[in-house]
Every structure is written in C-alpha cells, then in structure tokens.
Amino acid sequence: MRILLSSLLFALCLASPAHAAEGTTPGARAADVAAIHAVVDQFKTALIARDGKTLGSLFLQDHDSWLSVVDEAAWANVKARNPKARKVVSSSWKKFAEFIQTADKPIEERFYNVRVDTNGAVASVWFDFDFLEDGKVTNRGSESWQMVRAEDGWKISSMLFSMGD
C-alpha cells in the first residue's frame, strides 16, 4: 500500500508541471503582458486627455468593484479633520470617468514599478503611483487592478488603491 501511494504521489508530481504549462507558450504570455501594458498606457493617456469615454471602455461594463484605502501614515490626519471618515471607501469606475471628464484642472497619474502577472485569462497589475491635479501631487500610493481577457480584449474588472500623502 505504501509503495502504491508513493508511486501515485510521484506520478502526480511529474504530471503537474506538464499540465500547468499545457496550452501556454512564452510568446503567448509575452503578447498578453504587452496587451495589458497597452491598457495601462491607454488609461494614462485617457486621464491626461480627460477622455471619460475611452477611460470607461477599459473596464468591464457590468462590473464595478472600486475601493480606496487610506494608508496608515495619512489616516491620523484624515481622522483628525473628519472623525466620521471611513478608512475604506467604495466608488465606481463610472464616477471616476465622470470626474476625469468634468475636471477643470489638468489630471495625470504617473505609474512606477508596474508589475503584471497573467495566465492569459486573468491578470493582476500592481504599481506605485502619484496622482496629480494641476501639476501637484494630491495622492500617492499603490494600486492594484484585476483584469480579465474578455471577448473584446483585456478589461479592468476591479481596482484597489491606497490613498496617502
């Protein structure tokens, strides 16, 4: 019995890497990563152009997971200014797109250390950022996107970001 279990475990260990790599080639992954980086670039360009329509097209239309979290360094200041403030705030890509579209000052988001991980169907994008209004940093932190490969290309399904000074 022990030999049978050991043999079965050994066979599973040998089979797992082959199964995980099945249907995935380095070139396909590289193409997915490049397509995801293109979405990141479109996002940045749409912000600068105040193009809410293009910005909205980067998101899954029927999904709206959007959270901001005040980081620890800024939380004490926020709480002192507004004791009822919430540390985690939900919103939507639609509200953000409207904010960008109607902004009366130039908007820009600078991304640093962009990292992409994907299996070709889903992806995670993580980066550090500075958010600027009228050339001044109004927020900085880290941001994470969950993405899916939809019928019409890569789309942002959810966004989570920290808010700091």
C-alpha positions in Angstrom: 0.0 0.0 0.0 2.8 2.4 0.9 4.5 1.7 -2.4 1.3 2.3 -4.3 0.7 5.7 -2.5 4.4 6.7 -3.1 4.1 5.8 -6.7 0.9 7.7 -7.1 2.3 10.8 -5.4 5.4 10.7 -7.6 3.3 10.4 -10.7 1.2 13.4 -9.7 4.3 15.4 -9.1 5.6 14.6 -12.5 2.3 15.3 -14.2 1.6 18.7 -12.5 4.2 20.8 -14.3 3.3 19.4 -17.7 -0.4 20.1 -17.1 0.3 23.7 -15.8 2.3 24.5 -18.9 -0.3 23.0 -21.3 -1.6 25.5 -23.8 0.7 28.3 -22.7 3.7 29.4 -24.6 6.2 32.1 -23.6 5.3 34.0 -26.7 1.6 34.0 -25.8 2.3 35.2 -22.3 4.6 37.9 -23.6 1.8 39.0 -26.0 -0.7 39.1 -23.1 1.7 41.2 -21.0 2.2 43.6 -23.8 -1.6 43.9 -24.4 -2.0 44.6 -20.6 0.7 47.3 -20.7 -1.2 48.8 -23.6 -4.3 49.1 -21.4 -2.1 50.8 -18.7 -0.9 53.3 -21.4 -4.4 53.9 -22.6 -5.5 54.6 -19.0 -2.8 57.2 -18.5 -3.5 58.8 -21.9 -7.2 59.0 -21.3 -6.6 60.7 -17.9 -4.4 63.4 -19.5 -6.9 63.9 -22.3 -9.8 64.0 -19.8 -11.4 61.3 -22.0 -14.0 59.6 -19.8 -15.4 57.6 -22.7 -12.1 55.9 -23.5 -11.4 55.5 -19.8 -14.8 53.8 -19.3 -14.1 51.4 -22.3 -11.1 49.9 -20.4 -13.4 48.5 -17.7 -15.9 45.6 -17.7 -19.1 47.4 -18.2 -21.3 45.4 -15.9 -18.8 45.1 -13.0 -17.9 47.8 -10.6 -15.5 46.9 -7.8 -13.6 50.0 -6.9 -12.0 50.6 -3.4 -9.7 53.1 -2.0 -8.0 52.6 1.4 -6.4 55.4 3.4 -2.9 54.3 4.3 -1.6 54.3 7.9 0.5 57.4 7.5 -2.4 59.6 6.3 -5.1 58.0 8.4 -4.4 60.0 11.6 -4.6 63.3 9.6 -7.8 62.3 7.8 -9.4 61.2 11.1 -8.3 64.5 12.8 -10.0 66.5 10.1 -13.1 64.3 9.9 -13.8 62.0 12.8 -16.5 60.2 10.8 -14.2 59.5 7.8 -14.0 55.9 6.6 -10.7 54.2 6.1 -12.1 52.1 3.2 -14.2 53.9 0.6 -16.1 52.3 -2.3 -16.8 54.0 -5.5 -17.1 53.1 -9.2 -15.2 53.5 -12.5 -18.2 55.4 -13.8 -17.9 58.1 -11.1 -14.1 58.2 -11.8 -14.7 58.6 -15.5 -17.2 61.4 -14.9 -14.7 63.1 -12.5 -12.0 62.9 -15.2 -14.3 64.1 -17.9 -15.5 67.2 -16.0 -12.2 68.1 -14.3 -11.4 71.8 -14.6 -7.7 71.3 -14.0 -5.2 69.0 -15.7 -5.2 65.5 -14.4 -2.3 62.9 -14.6 -1.4 59.7 -12.9 2.3 58.6 -13.0 2.9 54.9 -12.7 6.1 53.3 -11.2 7.3 49.8 -10.8 4.5 48.3 -12.9 4.2 44.5 -12.5 2.0 42.2 -14.5 1.1 38.6 -13.7 -1.1 36.6 -16.1 -2.1 33.2 -17.2 -3.7 34.5 -20.4 -7.3 34.5 -19.0 -6.9 36.6 -15.8 -4.2 39.1 -14.8 -3.1 41.2 -11.9 -1.4 44.5 -12.3 0.4 46.2 -9.4 2.2 49.6 -9.4 3.1 52.6 -7.3 1.6 55.9 -8.4 1.4 59.7 -8.0 -1.9 61.3 -8.8 -1.6 64.9 -10.0 -4.1 67.7 -10.3 -2.9 70.9 -11.9 0.7 69.6 -11.7 0.6 69.0 -8.0 0.6 65.6 -6.3 -2.7 65.2 -4.5 -2.4 61.4 -3.7 0.2 58.8 -3.9 0.3 55.1 -3.1 0.0 51.7 -4.6 -2.7 50.4 -7.0 -3.8 47.0 -8.0 -6.0 46.0 -10.9 -7.6 42.7 -11.5 -8.1 42.1 -15.2 -9.9 39.6 -17.4 -9.5 38.8 -21.0 -13.0 39.4 -22.4 -14.3 38.8 -25.9 -13.0 42.3 -26.9 -9.7 42.2 -25.2 -8.2 42.9 -21.7 -10.6 44.7 -19.3 -10.2 46.0 -15.8 -12.6 44.1 -13.6 -11.7 45.7 -10.2 -9.4 48.4 -8.8 -8.0 48.8 -5.4 -5.6 51.6 -4.4 -4.2 53.2 -1.3 -4.5 56.9 -0.6 -1.6 58.7 1.1 0.2 62.0 1.4 
